[in-house]
Amino acid sequence: MLVGIIAVTLTGCKHTDSSKKETEKPVITLGSDNYPPYNYLNEDGVPTGIDVELATEAFKRMGYQVDVVQINWEKKKELVESGEIDCIMGCFSMEGRLDDYRWAGPYIASRQVVAVNENSDIYKLSDLEGKNLAVQSTTKPEGIFLNRMDERIPKLENLISLGHRELIYTLEEMRQDGTSLKIIEKYQDDPQKYLEVDDLGY
């Protein structure tokens, strides 16, 4: 799967003379979600990561400075169309979306993986048959398992789509520290049986 920078037509921006200070360059507002190691806030609350550095260097060479803002990834298209941000960048497949954006082209290749607990009995994709899988919403993994266009994609018991991938690990923390059990036992007899599922990410 190819991943690309999605760019919109940047009107009204003038190329500046290379002798001008960095702060005088026109600003491009780039939107991306919190997706370590590509884009995340460092300990000082400043956006950093692979995408941030690549975009900063690429736009610098074009005569712009970059203002990276974290966005709700599900609203990326609306934010670009409204002009709230100038472009988006992230692990975002070009496949099936070529007419939705003006693409700058792929800058990195990626692949999809399934993450399981180290003591899991899941070793290959087919082992997911009848299991529960958590993915980030509006992403390639969600589409793969929702549409099942490939016969190699197993049928799941449940596909859980989350707005932010960090929530996948937060659900696991709640199981490990007993919070989930305490909540479920208020409403169900034998609450442990409701937690006997394999924790899966992507």
N, C-alpha and C positions, 0 to 999 in steps of 0.2 A: 504494500500500500504506500502510495506516495503522499507526502505531507507537504503543504505549501503555505506560503505567505499569501493571504488574500488581500488584495489591494483594490481600492476604489479610485476613480479618477480624482486627481488632486488638483482642483481648480483654484486659481487665485494665488498660488504659491510661486514666488519668484526665486530663481537661483541667485545666491549671493556670491559676491566676490570672495575668493579663498582667503583674502587678507583680513576679512571682517572677523570679529570675535565670535566664538561659538554661541554666545548668548544672543547674538543678533540674527542667527539663522532662523528661518521659519520653523515653527513647531508642528510636528506630526503627532497626533494623538493615536496611540496604538493600544487596542484593547486585547486583553488575554485573560483567561481565568487562572486561578491558583492551581498550578500543575507542575510541581517539582519533578525533575530538576530543570524544567524548561522555563517556568515563570513562577516565582514565589517571592514573598517578602523576607528580606534578611532580618537579622536581629535589631537593626535600626529602623525597620519598617520601610526600607527602600526596595523597589522591585529589582530582582536579579534573576539570573539563570541563563540557560543556553539561548532561549529565544530573545531575551532582553539584550544580551550582548551581541548576538547576530544582527538583530534589527538596528541596534544603536550604530553599529559599524556600517551596515548597508546604507542607512539613511544619511549618515555622516558623509559617505562618499558621494551621495547625491545632493549634498548641500543643505540637509535638514538636521534638526535636533529632534529627539524622540521624547515624548511624555508617555510613559507606559502606565496604563490604568487597568486595574482588575475589574472585570465585568461579569455579569451573570451570563454564562456561556449560552444558555438557552435563548437569550435575547440578542445574540450577536448580530443577526441580520437586521433587526429593527434599529439597533444602535448605529450601524453603518448607514442605513438608509435615511435615518433622521439627521445624520451629520454630527451626532454627539461624539462619535469617534471617527477617525479618518480611515482606519483599516484595522484588520484583526490578524493575529498570527497565533498559530498553535498547532498541536497535533490534530490535524483536520484533513480528512481524506478529500481529494479532488474528485474521486470517482462519484458519478451521479450528480455532481454539483457544478459542472463546468459552465453552465449557463446562468448560475445564480450569482456569481461574483466575477470580478475582473481579477484574474490570478496573476501573481508575479512569477509563479512557477514553483516546483518542488525544491525544497532546500535540505530535506533529510528523508530517509526511508525508515519506516517503522514496521513493526509486526505486532500482532495481538497475542497475548499470552494469558493463561488462566493461572491465578495464584491460589494455592490451597495450603491448609495447615501441613506441617511437616509429617504429622502422623496420619495423614489422610490416605485412603486407599484409592485415590484418583491419580492415575498415571498417564492417561491419554484422553483425548477429547471425547471419545465414545463413553468413557466412564462417567460423564456428566449426565447421561440419560436418567431422567427422573429426579435429578438433583435440583437444588436451589442455587441460583447464580445472581450475584449483585454486580451491576454495571453502572457507569455514569450515563445519565440520560442524554439523548441527542448525539451519542457518539457511535463510532463504527461498531463496537461490540454489541451495543443495543440493537442496531439494525441487523447484524448477523444472526442473532438469536431470535429476534422477532420475526424476521422474514423467512429464515431457514431456506434460502434459495439453493443452498448446497446440500446434497444428500449426506455429507459427512457431519453436518451439524446436528447434534442430538436433540431430542425433544426434552425440555426441562419440566420439572414439577412447577417451579415458579421462577420468573425472571423479575428481579427487583431493580427498578431504575431509580437511581438517586441523583439529585441535583448536583452534588459535589462528591468527588471520589473519596474525600476524607471521611465521609459518613460511613463508608464501607467498613473502615477500621474502627470507627467509633462504635458501630453495632457490635463488633467483636469485643471491644473493651468492656462494654456493658454486660456481655455474657460472662467474661472472665472475672469481673469483680463482683458478680452476683446480683447486680442491679436488675437485669432482665428477669431473673428468677423471682425476685421479691415482688416485682410488678405483676408478673403473670399469675403467681400464686394467690393474688387477691381476687382473681376472677375465674381461675380454672383449678380443678382437682388435678393432682399429678402433674404439676407444672413442668417438671423436668422433661417430659416427653415432647413438649413443644419446643425445646431447645436442642433436640437431638438431630441436628442437620449439619452438613458440612459447610464451613464458612468459606465462601469463594469470593475472590475479587477478579480483576482482569489485568 
